[in-house]
Amino acid sequence: MCILSMRLGGCFRDSLYTRTSAASCVLEFTDNIWVFFASAIFISLTGVMMPGPLFAATVEKGYKDEKAGIKIALGHGLVEFPLMALIVVSLDYVFENDYVKLGIGLVGGTLMLILGFSMYKGRRNIAITGKESIPYGPVAAGVITTSTNPYFLLWWATVGAVLVFNAQFFGPVIVLVFAIVHWSCDLGWYTLTTFVVFRTKHLWTPRVHGIVFGSCGALMMAFGLYFILGPTIGALEQL
C-alpha cells in the first residue's frame, strides 16, 4: 500500500470529483494524460511490490507451479475489476465505513491467522511431501487473500479512487485502459515472483525452505493480527 504526497496539477472543479476531497491530499488530479499514466504505473508498482498475504501465497504456489503467478493475478483481478467498477459508479465510500472494515478485518484476519499458522507449521514439509499449506488453487488463493484484506479495499477507496476519477476525466476508454494497465502491473510482478521461485527451488536447502516458508507464514499471521486489530480499534474509537 503506497501513500504518496504528489502535486501533479490543479484539481478539476467538476462536481464529479467533489467527493474525493479527503483523498486529494494524497494525490491530486492532472490533466496531462502522460503524467497520469506515469504516476498510475508508479503507484501501482509500489503497491503491488509491498509484502503481504497475497505475496506470501504467491511464493508458496510458485514453488510447485511456474505459472501460478498468472493464476494468482487472475484471482486478484476477479476482485479488483468489480471494485474499480464500483468506484466508477461512486460506491467506494462503502469501504471507508468503519463497521464494514471491521467485518472484513475480523473474517479476513482470522483466515490469515489460520493459513499463516498452517504455512509456518509446515514450512519444511512442502519440499518433502509436496503438500501445500494453503489448500486452494492459485486462482482461489488470489481471490481469498485479496477480498479478505481490508487495507486493500481502503487503498482503493482512497488513493485508487483518485486514480479512477482522474481516469474518468479523460473518458471511459481511458478508465478501461487504466484498469488494464494497473492489473498488468499485478500480473507482471506475480508472474516474475513465481518464475523466480520455481526456477531457483532446486538451490534451496532445508534451512532455506524453513526460512522462506516460515517467513511467509509469520508475515501472513502478522497481517492477520493487523487486519483484526486495526479495524477493531477504528470502530471502538467511533463509539
N, C-alpha and C positions, 0 to 999 in steps of 0.2 A: 504494500500500500504506500503510495508516494504522495505527499502533500507538498506542493511547490508554491513558493511565492513568486509569481512571474507577472510582469506587466507587459502584455502583448498588444496593447492598443486600447482605445476607448471603448467603454461598454456601449452596446447598442441600446437605444431607448425604446425599441419596440416593446409593446406590452407583453409579448411572448416571453420576454426574459426577466420580467419584474420579480418572478418567484425565485430567481437564482441569486438574489442579493446576498443571502447568507453564504453561498459558496463562492461568490465573486471575489471574496478576499483571498481565495486560494488561487484562482486562475481567471483572468479577465478575458473578454472576447477579443477577437481580432477579425478585421475584415479582409485580411490577406490570406487567401486560401493556402498558399505555400507555407506560410508561417503556422497556420492552423495544423496542417498535416505534419509538419516537422515537430511541433510541440506535442501533438497527439501520439505520434510514434514514440517519442522520447518518454512521455509519461506512461504509455502502455508498457514499454520495455522495462522501465524501472519498477513498475508494479508487478509484472509477471515474474521478474527475476528475484523478488523477495522470497525468502524461505517461508514455507507454510505447510499446512496439511496436504494441499494438492501436490506440492513439490515432493513431499515425503512419499505420497502414494505413487508418484511418477517414478521415483528411484526404485521402489520395490517392484513395480510392474515391469520396469525396464530391464530388470535382472534376467527375466525369462523371455521377454518379447522385445525385440529391437524396434518394432513399430508401435509399441504401446503408447508412445507419446502422441501419435496421431489420434489414437482412440481416446486417450485422456482428453485431448483438446476438443474432440467431438462431443464428449460428455459435458465438458466445461461449456461449450457453445450452446448445448441444449438448454442450459440455464441462462447463459449470458444474452443470447439474442432476444428471447422473450422479455428479459429485464430491460434491454435497451428499447424495445417496443413500448413497454410501459412508461418509460421516461418520455418518449416521444409524445404520448398522449397525456403527459403531466401527472402520472400517478406515482412518481418516485418518492413523494412525501410520505407515503405509507411506510417506507423502510426507515424513515427517520423517527418513527414513533417508538418511544422507549419500551412499550409493552410488546410491540412486535419484535423488537431486537431481543427483548428478554426471552420470549418464547423460542425464537430461533436459537438464541445462545444456549439455553438450557438443553434443548434437544440436540443441537449440534455439538455442544461442548461435551455432553455425556457420551455421544457416539465417538467423538475424537479421543476421549479418555480410554474407552474400551478398545478401539482399534490401535491406539498408541501403545497401550499396555501389552496387547497381543503381539504387536510388532517387536517391542522391546524384549518380551519374554522369549520369543522365538528367533532372536537376532542371529543365532548361529545355525539355525535349523534349515533355512531355505536352501543353502548350498548342498546340504546332505539329503534332505527329504524332498526338496522341490516344492514343499507346501508353503504357500504364501500366508502372511498374517492377515491380509485384507481379503476376505472371502468373496470378492466380487470381481467381475471382469473390468478391464481398463475403462470402458465407456461408463459403466455404473459407478466406478470409483471416481471418475471425473464429475459425474452428476452429484454424487453424495458429498464429496469434500468441498464442492463449490456451493451447493444450495444450503448447507448447514453452517456456513461461515458468515456470521452476522456482519463482520467488518468488510467482507467483500460487498455485501449489499449496501453498507453505509458508504463505501467508496463510490459506488455507482450513484447513490443518492446525493452526493456532493460533487466531488471532482469529476466523476463520469458524467453527471447530469450537465455540468457546464460544457463539457466537450460535445455532448449530444445537441444541446441547444445552440451551440456555436455552429455545428454542422447544419442545423436546420436553417440558419441564416443564409446558407449557400444553396439550399433547396433539397428536396427529398432524395435526389440521386446521390448527393454528397453524403447524406446521412447513411445511405446504404453502403457507399464506398468506405466511409469511416468505420462502420461496423465490421466490414470485411478486413480492413487494414488492422484494426485493433485485434480481432481474433487471429489474424495471421501472425501477429507477434506472439500470442499464446502458442499457436501451432508450431512456430519455429523453435521456440525455447524448449517446449516439452519434447519435441522430436529430437532435438540435439541432446537433451538430457538422457533420454532412453538409449539413444545411439551410443553415447559415450559409456554409459553404464554397461550395456550389453557387450560392447566391443572390448572392454577392459576387465570384465569379470574374471577372466582366466588368470589375471595377475593378482587377484585378491587372495590373501592368506586368511586362515580362520580368524586371526586377530582383526584384519581389515573388515571382514564380514561383520564381526561383533561391533566394531566401531561405527561402520556406516549405518547398519540397520538399527543398532542401539540408539544412535544419534537421531535417526528419523523417528523412531518410536518416542524418544524423550521429547523431541520437538512437537510431535503430534499431541502428546499429553499436556505439554506446556500450553499449546494453543487451546486445548480443550478447557483447561482451567481459566485461561484468559477469556474465552468465549462465554463461560459461565459467570465469572466474577465481574467482568466489565459491564455488561448489560444489567446485571443484578444491582450493582452499585448505582448505575444511572437511574434505574427505576426507583430505588429507595430514596434517592435524592429528590425525586419528584413528589414524594409523599408529604 
